Amino acid sequence: MIVTGTAHAPARLHERTYMPSSELVYLASKALREYKATELITSLGLGWDTALAKAAVELKIPYTVAIPYPGRDRVLRRDAQTLYYDLLARAREVSQISDEYCDTAMLEAGIWRVDQSDQVLALWDYEFYG
């Protein structure tokens, strides 16, 4: 089962930093096992996507990183950037979706991830706004 993930921003999930908490990584591990993931497709976005990638490493599940556009990593804080590069280096494959930044690059990367996946692991905070 090839899976990808999507969620709210880390603050909306009550994460205290941009680094995924051990609780979020635990939840990601549980979800990957529950849905019998054999491969993950991630953007390594802050929060849930990064937690899924960390869990995939722990569970020895291969993963592909879909980079929306070149230089996306430059907007990350230093600690998040270090984790990003570590997880990027462990990826089985890296696909750059757009050749340059554009207004739709993130949307195109999300569509690409869903198209390549069998299932989406969506993490929702049970709020009906935003």
Residue pairs with C-beta under 8 A, 6 or more apart in sequence:
1 35
1 36
1 37
1 38
1 39
1 118
1 119
2 37
2 38
2 39
2 40
2 41
2 116
2 117
2 118
2 119
3 32
3 35
3 37
3 39
3 40
3 41
3 117
3 118
3 119
3 120
3 121
4 40
4 41
4 42
4 113
4 114
4 116
4 117
4 119
4 120
4 121
5 28
5 40
5 42
5 48
5 49
5 52
5 120
5 121
5 122
5 123
6 48
6 49
6 110
6 120
6 121
6 122
6 123
7 13
7 47
7 48
7 49
7 122
7 123
7 124
8 47
8 123
8 124
8 125
8 130
9 46
9 47
10 17
10 18
10 20
10 46
10 47
12 125
12 127
12 130
13 24
13 47
13 48
13 123
13 125
14 125
15 21
15 24
15 47
17 79
18 46
18 47
18 76
18 77
18 79
18 80
19 50
19 79
19 80
19 83
20 28
20 47
20 48
20 50
20 51
20 54
24 47
24 48
24 51
25 51
25 54
25 55
25 58
26 55
27 51
27 123
28 48
28 51
28 52
28 54
28 55
28 121
29 55
29 58
29 59
31 52
31 55
31 121
32 40
32 52
32 55
32 56
32 59
32 61
32 121
33 59
35 119
35 121
37 56
37 59
37 61
38 61
39 61
39 62
39 63
39 64
40 52
40 53
40 56
40 61
40 62
40 63
40 64
41 63
41 64
41 66
41 113
41 116
41 117
42 49
42 50
42 52
42 53
42 56
42 63
42 64
42 65
42 66
42 113
43 49
43 65
43 66
43 67
43 68
43 109
43 110
43 113
44 50
44 53
44 65
44 67
44 84
44 87
44 88
46 76
46 80
48 121
48 123
50 80
50 83
50 84
50 87
52 63
52 121
53 63
53 65
53 87
54 83
54 87
55 61
56 62
56 63
57 87
57 90
62 92
63 90
63 91
63 92
64 91
64 92
64 93
64 94
64 95
64 116
65 87
65 88
65 91
65 93
65 94
65 95
66 95
66 97
66 109
66 112
66 113
66 116
67 94
67 95
67 96
67 97
67 109
68 97
68 98
68 105
68 106
68 108
68 109
69 96
69 97
69 98
69 99
69 100
69 101
69 102
69 105
69 109
70 96
70 99
70 100
70 101
71 101
72 101
73 81
73 84
73 85
76 84
88 94
95 112
97 105
97 108
97 109
97 112
98 105
98 108
98 109
114 120
